[in-house]
Amino acid sequence: MQVLIVIAALLIIYAGWMQLRTRPRADRVQALYERHCQKLARIGVQRDPWEGPSDFAKRAAQSFPNASEYVRQITETYIALRYAPGPAAISLDKFAKKINAFTAHR
């Protein structure tokens, strides 16, 4: 009986570990991109709910010409991480560093 309890406990732990390990990366990618959008919203460029990343980047770049290249890079990286069929050339950690380093000023 005790052996069955130990086996059941190990199976539960293993199942939980597998669940955590196989969570989709897209959630973190989306959260990072939303943080980028929030930074832009704080300085006056609010993303519309129906607006795609490329269209938003174009509009943000028009509002902040001095940061347009940075906005374009972040958006291209987001699209590659989120939608590319294969692995992206940039890592998720580098994307996070770009988002954290981004500051735009009016």
N, CA, C and O atoms as CSV, one atom per row, in Angstrom:
chain,resi,resn,atom,element,x,y,z
A,1,MET,N,N,0.814,-1.202,0.000
A,1,MET,CA,C,0.000,0.000,0.000
A,1,MET,C,C,0.860,1.270,0.000
A,1,MET,O,O,0.582,2.219,-0.734
A,2,GLN,N,N,1.906,1.272,0.834
A,2,GLN,CA,C,2.786,2.440,0.891
A,2,GLN,C,C,3.527,2.647,-0.425
A,2,GLN,O,O,3.806,3.779,-0.823
A,3,VAL,N,N,3.838,1.551,-1.088
A,3,VAL,CA,C,4.526,1.648,-2.373
A,3,VAL,C,C,3.619,2.329,-3.394
A,3,VAL,O,O,4.089,3.143,-4.189
A,4,LEU,N,N,2.341,2.011,-3.384
A,4,LEU,CA,C,1.391,2.639,-4.296
A,4,LEU,C,C,1.257,4.131,-4.020
A,4,LEU,O,O,1.131,4.920,-4.957
A,5,ILE,N,N,1.280,4.525,-2.774
A,5,ILE,CA,C,1.190,5.941,-2.403
A,5,ILE,C,C,2.431,6.688,-2.903
A,5,ILE,O,O,2.324,7.792,-3.437
A,6,VAL,N,N,3.596,6.084,-2.727
A,6,VAL,CA,C,4.834,6.706,-3.182
A,6,VAL,C,C,4.831,6.822,-4.706
A,6,VAL,O,O,5.208,7.863,-5.245
A,7,ILE,N,N,4.416,5.780,-5.398
A,7,ILE,CA,C,4.355,5.808,-6.857
A,7,ILE,C,C,3.365,6.875,-7.326
A,7,ILE,O,O,3.658,7.614,-8.267
A,8,ALA,N,N,2.211,6.965,-6.691
A,8,ALA,CA,C,1.214,7.967,-7.055
A,8,ALA,C,C,1.769,9.376,-6.838
A,8,ALA,O,O,1.575,10.255,-7.678
A,9,ALA,N,N,2.445,9.590,-5.734
A,9,ALA,CA,C,3.033,10.895,-5.443
A,9,ALA,C,C,4.090,11.259,-6.479
A,9,ALA,O,O,4.142,12.401,-6.935
A,10,LEU,N,N,4.929,10.299,-6.854
A,10,LEU,CA,C,5.955,10.555,-7.860
A,10,LEU,C,C,5.332,10.866,-9.222
A,10,LEU,O,O,5.825,11.728,-9.950
A,11,LEU,N,N,4.259,10.169,-9.562
A,11,LEU,CA,C,3.574,10.446,-10.822
A,11,LEU,C,C,2.964,11.843,-10.838
A,11,LEU,O,O,3.009,12.534,-11.856
A,12,ILE,N,N,2.401,12.251,-9.721
A,12,ILE,CA,C,1.827,13.596,-9.623
A,12,ILE,C,C,2.919,14.656,-9.761
A,12,ILE,O,O,2.731,15.651,-10.461
A,13,ILE,N,N,4.043,14.451,-9.107
A,13,ILE,CA,C,5.162,15.392,-9.197
A,13,ILE,C,C,5.687,15.441,-10.627
A,13,ILE,O,O,5.955,16.519,-11.157
A,14,TYR,N,N,5.831,14.284,-11.247
A,14,TYR,CA,C,6.316,14.226,-12.628
A,14,TYR,C,C,5.346,14.929,-13.575
A,14,TYR,O,O,5.776,15.681,-14.450
A,15,ALA,N,N,4.069,14.698,-13.416
A,15,ALA,CA,C,3.065,15.340,-14.276
A,15,ALA,C,C,3.103,16.856,-14.113
A,15,ALA,O,O,3.010,17.586,-15.099
A,16,GLY,N,N,3.237,17.333,-12.887
A,16,GLY,CA,C,3.340,18.779,-12.646
A,16,GLY,C,C,4.590,19.367,-13.262
A,16,GLY,O,O,4.548,20.455,-13.836
A,17,TRP,N,N,5.694,18.666,-13.150
A,17,TRP,CA,C,6.945,19.131,-13.728
A,17,TRP,C,C,6.849,19.195,-15.247
A,17,TRP,O,O,7.319,20.156,-15.855
A,18,MET,N,N,6.249,18.185,-15.865
A,18,MET,CA,C,6.081,18.177,-17.318
A,18,MET,C,C,5.163,19.320,-17.765
A,18,MET,O,O,5.391,19.929,-18.811
A,19,GLN,N,N,4.150,19.603,-16.990
A,19,GLN,CA,C,3.233,20.704,-17.323
A,19,GLN,C,C,3.976,22.040,-17.322
A,19,GLN,O,O,3.790,22.860,-18.222
A,20,LEU,N,N,4.804,22.253,-16.323
A,20,LEU,CA,C,5.578,23.494,-16.252
A,20,LEU,C,C,6.597,23.579,-17.377
A,20,LEU,O,O,6.819,24.652,-17.938
A,21,ARG,N,N,7.208,22.467,-17.704
A,21,ARG,CA,C,8.252,22.442,-18.718
A,21,ARG,C,C,7.722,22.652,-20.124
A,21,ARG,O,O,8.437,23.168,-20.983
A,22,THR,N,N,6.500,22.268,-20.369
A,22,THR,CA,C,5.949,22.354,-21.715
A,22,THR,C,C,5.018,23.543,-21.918
A,22,THR,O,O,4.305,23.603,-22.919
A,23,ARG,N,N,5.014,24.484,-20.985
A,23,ARG,CA,C,4.190,25.682,-21.176
A,23,ARG,C,C,4.675,26.430,-22.397
A,23,ARG,O,O,5.879,26.491,-22.646
A,24,PRO,N,N,3.776,26.992,-23.151
A,24,PRO,CA,C,4.188,27.682,-24.375
A,24,PRO,C,C,5.006,28.934,-24.089
A,24,PRO,O,O,4.727,29.679,-23.150
A,25,ARG,N,N,6.033,29.149,-24.929
A,25,ARG,CA,C,6.871,30.338,-24.809
A,25,ARG,C,C,6.109,31.599,-25.182
A,25,ARG,O,O,6.435,32.696,-24.727
A,26,ALA,N,N,5.113,31.433,-25.996
A,26,ALA,CA,C,4.385,32.592,-26.516
A,26,ALA,C,C,3.832,33.469,-25.402
A,26,ALA,O,O,3.710,34.681,-25.575
A,27,ASP,N,N,3.498,32.878,-24.270
A,27,ASP,CA,C,2.967,33.692,-23.171
A,27,ASP,C,C,3.992,34.729,-22.731
A,27,ASP,O,O,3.641,35.891,-22.528
A,28,ARG,N,N,5.239,34.335,-22.580
A,28,ARG,CA,C,6.272,35.284,-22.146
A,28,ARG,C,C,6.547,36.294,-23.254
A,28,ARG,O,O,6.749,37.478,-22.988
A,29,VAL,N,N,6.553,35.827,-24.480
A,29,VAL,CA,C,6.771,36.736,-25.612
A,29,VAL,C,C,5.666,37.784,-25.651
A,29,VAL,O,O,5.936,38.974,-25.816
A,30,GLN,N,N,4.425,37.338,-25.500
A,30,GLN,CA,C,3.287,38.261,-25.520
A,30,GLN,C,C,3.372,39.242,-24.357
A,30,GLN,O,O,3.114,40.433,-24.529
A,31,ALA,N,N,3.730,38.750,-23.180
A,31,ALA,CA,C,3.834,39.625,-22.007
A,31,ALA,C,C,4.915,40.690,-22.209
A,31,ALA,O,O,4.725,41.848,-21.837
A,32,LEU,N,N,6.037,40.301,-22.790
A,32,LEU,CA,C,7.099,41.271,-23.052
A,32,LEU,C,C,6.656,42.321,-24.070
A,32,LEU,O,O,6.929,43.510,-23.904
A,33,TYR,N,N,5.978,41.879,-25.111
A,33,TYR,CA,C,5.501,42.825,-26.118
A,33,TYR,C,C,4.470,43.780,-25.514
A,33,TYR,O,O,4.474,44.972,-25.820
A,34,GLU,N,N,3.606,43.269,-24.674
A,34,GLU,CA,C,2.622,44.133,-24.017
A,34,GLU,C,C,3.307,45.156,-23.125
A,34,GLU,O,O,2.837,46.288,-23.011
A,35,ARG,N,N,4.410,44.774,-22.490
A,35,ARG,CA,C,5.168,45.739,-21.678
A,35,ARG,C,C,5.719,46.852,-22.572
A,35,ARG,O,O,5.693,48.027,-22.204
A,36,HIS,N,N,6.214,46.470,-23.744
A,36,HIS,CA,C,6.699,47.458,-24.717
A,36,HIS,C,C,5.567,48.409,-25.118
A,36,HIS,O,O,5.764,49.623,-25.176
A,37,CYS,N,N,4.393,47.859,-25.391
A,37,CYS,CA,C,3.239,48.681,-25.772
A,37,CYS,C,C,2.825,49.608,-24.629
A,37,CYS,O,O,2.415,50.744,-24.869
A,38,GLN,N,N,2.929,49.133,-23.402
A,38,GLN,CA,C,2.594,49.972,-22.248
A,38,GLN,C,C,3.570,51.130,-22.114
A,38,GLN,O,O,3.176,52.245,-21.773
A,39,LYS,N,N,4.848,50.866,-22.384
A,39,LYS,CA,C,5.827,51.952,-22.338
A,39,LYS,C,C,5.479,53.030,-23.351
A,39,LYS,O,O,5.558,54.222,-23.052
A,40,LEU,N,N,5.096,52.611,-24.544
A,40,LEU,CA,C,4.714,53.585,-25.566
A,40,LEU,C,C,3.419,54.299,-25.191
A,40,LEU,O,O,3.269,55.490,-25.462
A,41,ALA,N,N,2.486,53.585,-24.573
A,41,ALA,CA,C,1.215,54.200,-24.173
A,41,ALA,C,C,1.447,55.283,-23.117
A,41,ALA,O,O,0.759,56.303,-23.117
A,42,ARG,N,N,2.408,55.069,-22.223
A,42,ARG,CA,C,2.689,56.069,-21.184
A,42,ARG,C,C,3.187,57.382,-21.765
A,42,ARG,O,O,3.059,58.433,-21.137
A,43,ILE,N,N,3.753,57.322,-22.959
A,43,ILE,CA,C,4.255,58.559,-23.555
A,43,ILE,C,C,3.386,59.020,-24.723
A,43,ILE,O,O,3.773,59.906,-25.484
A,44,GLY,N,N,2.215,58.415,-24.857
A,44,GLY,CA,C,1.240,58.968,-25.779
A,44,GLY,C,C,0.854,58.162,-27.001
A,44,GLY,O,O,0.045,58.639,-27.797
A,45,VAL,N,N,1.390,56.965,-27.193
A,45,VAL,CA,C,1.023,56.160,-28.354
A,45,VAL,C,C,0.328,54.895,-27.856
A,45,VAL,O,O,0.968,53.908,-27.495
A,46,GLN,N,N,-0.987,54.959,-27.850
A,46,GLN,CA,C,-1.811,53.844,-27.362
A,46,GLN,C,C,-2.101,52.889,-28.508
A,46,GLN,O,O,-2.529,53.320,-29.578
A,47,ARG,N,N,-1.870,51.575,-28.295
A,47,ARG,CA,C,-2.172,50.584,-29.338
A,47,ARG,C,C,-3.648,50.260,-29.297
A,47,ARG,O,O,-4.198,49.959,-28.238
A,48,ASP,N,N,-4.292,50.324,-30.457
A,48,ASP,CA,C,-5.700,49.962,-30.558
A,48,ASP,C,C,-5.837,48.440,-30.514
A,48,ASP,O,O,-4.961,47.737,-31.019
A,49,PRO,N,N,-6.920,47.912,-29.919
A,49,PRO,CA,C,-7.082,46.459,-29.795
A,49,PRO,C,C,-7.065,45.722,-31.134
A,49,PRO,O,O,-6.648,44.565,-31.184
A,50,TRP,N,N,-7.497,46.345,-32.196
A,50,TRP,CA,C,-7.557,45.696,-33.498
A,50,TRP,C,C,-6.287,45.904,-34.318
A,50,TRP,O,O,-6.180,45.400,-35.436
A,51,GLU,N,N,-5.334,46.637,-33.772
A,51,GLU,CA,C,-4.141,47.016,-34.508
A,51,GLU,C,C,-3.056,45.937,-34.394
A,51,GLU,O,O,-2.693,45.520,-33.294
A,52,GLY,N,N,-2.556,45.504,-35.528
A,52,GLY,CA,C,-1.486,44.510,-35.550
A,52,GLY,C,C,-0.150,45.122,-35.172
A,52,GLY,O,O,-0.012,46.344,-35.141
A,53,PRO,N,N,0.844,44.273,-34.880
A,53,PRO,CA,C,2.144,44.787,-34.455
A,53,PRO,C,C,2.829,45.676,-35.489
A,53,PRO,O,O,3.422,46.694,-35.132
A,54,SER,N,N,2.755,45.304,-36.765
A,54,SER,CA,C,3.428,46.111,-37.796
A,54,SER,C,C,2.794,47.486,-37.944
A,54,SER,O,O,3.493,48.495,-38.039
A,55,ASP,N,N,1.478,47.519,-37.962
A,55,ASP,CA,C,0.782,48.809,-38.084
A,55,ASP,C,C,1.044,49.693,-36.873
A,55,ASP,O,O,1.232,50.902,-37.007
A,56,PHE,N,N,1.056,49.087,-35.696
A,56,PHE,CA,C,1.328,49.856,-34.480
A,56,PHE,C,C,2.754,50.401,-34.507
A,56,PHE,O,O,2.990,51.548,-34.128
A,57,ALA,N,N,3.699,49.582,-34.955
A,57,ALA,CA,C,5.092,50.027,-35.021
A,57,ALA,C,C,5.250,51.205,-35.980
A,57,ALA,O,O,5.985,52.150,-35.693
A,58,LYS,N,N,4.565,51.148,-37.113
A,58,LYS,CA,C,4.636,52.262,-38.069
A,58,LYS,C,C,4.104,53.549,-37.447
A,58,LYS,O,O,4.697,54.618,-37.593
A,59,ARG,N,N,2.982,53.429,-36.755
A,59,ARG,CA,C,2.381,54.614,-36.136
A,59,ARG,C,C,3.268,55.146,-35.012
A,59,ARG,O,O,3.441,56.356,-34.874
A,60,ALA,N,N,3.829,54.237,-34.206
A,60,ALA,CA,C,4.712,54.651,-33.107
A,60,ALA,C,C,5.979,55.305,-33.653
A,60,ALA,O,O,6.467,56.288,-33.095
A,61,ALA,N,N,6.508,54.757,-34.746
A,61,ALA,CA,C,7.717,55.316,-35.355
A,61,ALA,C,C,7.458,56.716,-35.891
A,61,ALA,O,O,8.346,57.567,-35.849
A,62,GLN,N,N,6.251,56.967,-36.396
A,62,GLN,CA,C,5.916,58.314,-36.871
A,62,GLN,C,C,5.846,59.296,-35.712
A,62,GLN,O,O,6.210,60.463,-35.853
A,63,SER,N,N,5.377,58.816,-34.570
A,63,SER,CA,C,5.280,59.692,-33.397
A,63,SER,C,C,6.643,59.952,-32.765
A,63,SER,O,O,6.875,61.017,-32.193
A,64,PHE,N,N,7.540,58.980,-32.870
A,64,PHE,CA,C,8.875,59.084,-32.270
A,64,PHE,C,C,9.943,58.756,-33.307
A,64,PHE,O,O,10.519,57.669,-33.273
A,65,PRO,N,N,10.215,59.666,-34.217
A,65,PRO,CA,C,11.191,59.375,-35.282
A,65,PRO,C,C,12.578,59.008,-34.757
A,65,PRO,O,O,13.281,58.204,-35.370
A,66,ASN,N,N,12.972,59.591,-33.634
A,66,ASN,CA,C,14.303,59.296,-33.093
A,66,ASN,C,C,14.382,57.882,-32.504
A,66,ASN,O,O,15.482,57.371,-32.295
A,67,ALA,N,N,13.259,57.253,-32.239
A,67,ALA,CA,C,13.238,55.885,-31.700
A,67,ALA,C,C,12.661,54.894,-32.708
A,67,ALA,O,O,12.392,53.744,-32.362
A,68,SER,N,N,12.469,55.331,-33.946
A,68,SER,CA,C,11.790,54.490,-34.932
A,68,SER,C,C,12.542,53.194,-35.222
A,68,SER,O,O,11.916,52.147,-35.386
A,69,GLU,N,N,13.859,53.244,-35.289
A,69,GLU,CA,C,14.636,52.036,-35.560
A,69,GLU,C,C,14.498,51.033,-34.417
A,69,GLU,O,O,14.368,49.831,-34.649
A,70,TYR,N,N,14.526,51.525,-33.209
A,70,TYR,CA,C,14.391,50.651,-32.040
A,70,TYR,C,C,13.007,50.013,-31.992
A,70,TYR,O,O,12.879,48.824,-31.703
A,71,VAL,N,N,11.977,50.798,-32.272
A,71,VAL,CA,C,10.602,50.279,-32.301
A,71,VAL,C,C,10.482,49.214,-33.387
A,71,VAL,O,O,9.863,48.172,-33.171
A,72,ARG,N,N,11.067,49.470,-34.544
A,72,ARG,CA,C,11.031,48.509,-35.642
A,72,ARG,C,C,11.723,47.203,-35.259
A,72,ARG,O,O,11.201,46.123,-35.538
A,73,GLN,N,N,12.896,47.291,-34.620
A,73,GLN,CA,C,13.631,46.093,-34.209
A,73,GLN,C,C,12.834,45.265,-33.204
A,73,GLN,O,O,12.752,44.043,-33.322
A,74,ILE,N,N,12.251,45.935,-32.221
A,74,ILE,CA,C,11.466,45.225,-31.214
A,74,ILE,C,C,10.281,44.533,-31.876
A,74,ILE,O,O,9.978,43.382,-31.560
A,75,THR,N,N,9.617,45.217,-32.780
A,75,THR,CA,C,8.453,44.633,-33.447
A,75,THR,C,C,8.849,43.455,-34.325
A,75,THR,O,O,8.174,42.426,-34.310
A,76,GLU,N,N,9.919,43.582,-35.082
A,76,GLU,CA,C,10.373,42.469,-35.920
A,76,GLU,C,C,10.759,41.258,-35.076
A,76,GLU,O,O,10.474,40.119,-35.445
A,77,THR,N,N,11.397,41.508,-33.960
A,77,THR,CA,C,11.771,40.418,-33.068
A,77,THR,C,C,10.534,39.750,-32.478
A,77,THR,O,O,10.460,38.524,-32.402
A,78,TYR,N,N,9.568,40.557,-32.064
A,78,TYR,CA,C,8.312,40.000,-31.539
A,78,TYR,C,C,7.630,39.115,-32.579
A,78,TYR,O,O,7.198,38.005,-32.269
A,79,ILE,N,N,7.536,39.600,-33.789
A,79,ILE,CA,C,6.872,38.829,-34.848
A,79,ILE,C,C,7.628,37.524,-35.098
A,79,ILE,O,O,7.005,36.477,-35.275
A,80,ALA,N,N,8.958,37.574,-35.116
A,80,ALA,CA,C,9.757,36.363,-35.339
A,80,ALA,C,C,9.563,35.354,-34.204
A,80,ALA,O,O,9.419,34.156,-34.450
A,81,LEU,N,N,9.559,35.841,-32.966
A,81,LEU,CA,C,9.399,34.932,-31.826
A,81,LEU,C,C,7.982,34.380,-31.731
A,81,LEU,O,O,7.784,33.224,-31.356
A,82,ARG,N,N,7.015,35.194,-32.066
A,82,ARG,CA,C,5.617,34.812,-31.885
A,82,ARG,C,C,5.058,33.989,-33.039
A,82,ARG,O,O,4.291,33.052,-32.815
A,83,TYR,N,N,5.430,34.326,-34.264
A,83,TYR,CA,C,4.752,33.749,-35.422
A,83,TYR,C,C,5.617,32.902,-36.345
A,83,TYR,O,O,5.074,32.204,-37.202
A,84,ALA,N,N,6.918,32.934,-36.210
A,84,ALA,CA,C,7.776,32.178,-37.120
A,84,ALA,C,C,7.573,30.671,-36.945
A,84,ALA,O,O,7.426,30.197,-35.818
A,85,PRO,N,N,7.562,29.921,-38.034
A,85,PRO,CA,C,7.348,28.474,-37.934
A,85,PRO,C,C,8.524,27.747,-37.279
A,85,PRO,O,O,8.337,26.706,-36.648
A,86,GLY,N,N,9.722,28.285,-37.425
A,86,GLY,CA,C,10.900,27.664,-36.828
A,86,GLY,C,C,11.430,28.507,-35.690
A,86,GLY,O,O,10.868,29.556,-35.374
A,87,PRO,N,N,12.511,28.057,-35.071
A,87,PRO,CA,C,13.098,28.842,-33.983
A,87,PRO,C,C,13.650,30.170,-34.488
A,87,PRO,O,O,14.243,30.241,-35.564
A,88,ALA,N,N,13.451,31.196,-33.715
A,88,ALA,CA,C,13.917,32.534,-34.090
A,88,ALA,C,C,15.418,32.647,-33.842
A,88,ALA,O,O,15.976,31.939,-33.003
A,89,ALA,N,N,16.057,33.540,-34.576
A,89,ALA,CA,C,17.500,33.733,-34.447
A,89,ALA,C,C,17.861,34.427,-33.133
A,89,ALA,O,O,18.989,34.307,-32.657
A,90,ILE,N,N,16.921,35.142,-32.557
A,90,ILE,CA,C,17.185,35.857,-31.306
A,90,ILE,C,C,16.545,35.093,-30.149
A,90,ILE,O,O,15.480,34.493,-30.293
A,91,SER,N,N,17.208,35.130,-29.020
A,91,SER,CA,C,16.668,34.427,-27.862
A,91,SER,C,C,15.643,35.291,-27.134
A,91,SER,O,O,15.589,36.510,-27.295
A,92,LEU,N,N,14.858,34.630,-26.351
A,92,LEU,CA,C,13.841,35.322,-25.571
A,92,LEU,C,C,14.480,36.276,-24.564
A,92,LEU,O,O,13.936,37.344,-24.285
A,93,ASP,N,N,15.627,35.891,-24.023
A,93,ASP,CA,C,16.312,36.760,-23.059
A,93,ASP,C,C,16.821,38.046,-23.723
A,93,ASP,O,O,16.763,39.120,-23.125
A,94,LYS,N,N,17.315,37.932,-24.953
A,94,LYS,CA,C,17.761,39.136,-25.665
A,94,LYS,C,C,16.579,40.049,-25.964
A,94,LYS,O,O,16.691,41.273,-25.895
A,95,PHE,N,N,15.442,39.438,-26.298
A,95,PHE,CA,C,14.227,40.224,-26.541
A,95,PHE,C,C,13.828,40.963,-25.270
A,95,PHE,O,O,13.487,42.144,-25.318
A,96,ALA,N,N,13.870,40.276,-24.139
A,96,ALA,CA,C,13.528,40.902,-22.860
A,96,ALA,C,C,14.476,42.062,-22.563
A,96,ALA,O,O,14.043,43.103,-22.068
A,97,LYS,N,N,15.754,41.893,-22.858
A,97,LYS,CA,C,16.726,42.968,-22.615
A,97,LYS,C,C,16.437,44.179,-23.500
A,97,LYS,O,O,16.569,45.318,-23.054
A,98,LYS,N,N,16.043,43.936,-24.762
A,98,LYS,CA,C,15.697,45.045,-25.652
A,98,LYS,C,C,14.490,45.814,-25.117
A,98,LYS,O,O,14.470,47.045,-25.126
A,99,ILE,N,N,13.486,45.072,-24.652
A,99,ILE,CA,C,12.279,45.712,-24.107
A,99,ILE,C,C,12.637,46.538,-22.875
A,99,ILE,O,O,12.207,47.684,-22.742
A,100,ASN,N,N,13.425,45.953,-21.981
A,100,ASN,CA,C,13.793,46.655,-20.748
A,100,ASN,C,C,14.646,47.887,-21.024
A,100,ASN,O,O,14.561,48.879,-20.301
A,101,ALA,N,N,15.469,47.824,-22.072
A,101,ALA,CA,C,16.362,48.944,-22.383
A,101,ALA,C,C,15.638,50.062,-23.112
A,101,ALA,O,O,16.116,51.197,-23.136
A,102,PHE,N,N,14.486,49.756,-23.710
A,102,PHE,CA,C,13.787,50.758,-24.511
A,102,PHE,C,C,13.207,51.858,-23.637
A,102,PHE,O,O,12.464,51.601,-22.690
A,103,THR,N,N,13.560,53.070,-23.972
A,103,THR,CA,C,12.949,54.250,-23.348
A,103,THR,C,C,12.722,55.266,-24.463
A,103,THR,O,O,13.621,55.568,-25.249
A,104,ALA,N,N,11.537,55.766,-24.509
A,104,ALA,CA,C,11.216,56.781,-25.508
A,104,ALA,C,C,10.793,58.049,-24.787
A,104,ALA,O,O,10.151,58.012,-23.738
A,105,HIS,N,N,11.158,59.128,-25.358
A,105,HIS,CA,C,10.825,60.435,-24.759
A,105,HIS,C,C,10.165,61.301,-25.807
A,105,HIS,O,O,10.473,61.201,-26.995
A,106,ARG,N,N,9.282,62.128,-25.375
A,106,ARG,CA,C,8.623,63.097,-26.273
A,106,ARG,C,C,9.576,64.225,-26.525
A,106,ARG,O,O,9.246,65.162,-27.252
